């Protein structure tokens, strides 16, 4: 996996050095408020180890990136992941941002960089989708601006909660952006 870039950010593939950031994000109540219950640190550490095992596979089922600012001196913004569907024709995008990076356009840049890459691979994905808690109206606005469309609801967790789902297709994304990025590589 390679580095992806947006106008103000860089997406670096996950490495062992990202453990503290990963655990910090997944255990922070403010970060997790629209995603789910914060994890216990030991659960987040085990999940991070599983992520590293996944991305090291010859054909990984997911890609994870640390979101960093292109200008030096600023703390990392968060993480973004692309989890391939079982048929490898589509993928879910997930994003976690530190509070200091929220409402600054980071999510838009990161999702666009991942979508550009996902829809330009030699064996391109057909669709990308995302979901969020029902009370997160800011995501609705963001997804509309990015060209994703509402796609019903998806049942999640043991509580079987319904979450709004958003989707875009390869064809729609390419019409909107008018171009292609380099191939995605292994993901």
Rosetta blueprint (number, residue, H / E / L):
1 X L
2 X L
3 X L
4 X E
5 X E
6 X L
7 X L
8 X L
9 X E
10 X E
11 X E
12 X E
13 X E
14 X L
15 X L
16 X H
17 X H
18 X H
19 X H
20 X H
21 X H
22 X H
23 X H
24 X H
25 X H
26 X H
27 X H
28 X L
29 X H
30 X H
31 X H
32 X H
33 X L
34 X L
35 X L
36 X L
37 X L
38 X L
39 X L
40 X L
41 X H
42 X H
43 X H
44 X H
45 X H
46 X H
47 X H
48 X H
49 X H
50 X H
51 X H
52 X H
53 X H
54 X H
55 X H
56 X L
57 X L
58 X L
59 X L
60 X L
61 X L
62 X E
63 X E
64 X E
65 X E
66 X E
67 X E
68 X E
69 X E
70 X L
71 X L
72 X L
73 X L
74 X L
75 X L
76 X L
77 X L
78 X E
79 X E
80 X E
81 X E
82 X E
83 X E
84 X E
85 X L
86 X L
87 X L
88 X L
89 X L
90 X E
91 X E
92 X E
93 X E
94 X E
95 X E
96 X E
97 X E
98 X L
99 X H
100 X H
101 X H
102 X L
103 X L
104 X L
105 X L
106 X H
107 X H
108 X H
109 X H
110 X H
111 X H
112 X H
113 X H
114 X H
115 X H
116 X H
117 X H
118 X H
119 X L
120 X L
121 X L
122 X L
123 X L
124 X L
125 X L
126 X L
127 X E
128 X E
129 X E
130 X E
131 X E
132 X E
133 X L
134 X L
135 X L
136 X L
137 X H
138 X H
139 X H
140 X H
141 X H
142 X H
143 X H
144 X H
145 X H
146 X H
147 X L
148 X L
149 X E
150 X E
151 X E
152 X E
153 X E
154 X E
155 X E
156 X E
157 X L
158 X L
159 X L
160 X L
161 X E
162 X E
163 X E
164 X E
165 X E
166 X E
167 X E
168 X E
169 X E
170 X H
171 X H
172 X H
173 X H
174 X H
175 X H
176 X H
177 X H
178 X L
179 X L
180 X L
181 X L
182 X L
183 X L
184 X L
185 X L
186 X L
187 X L
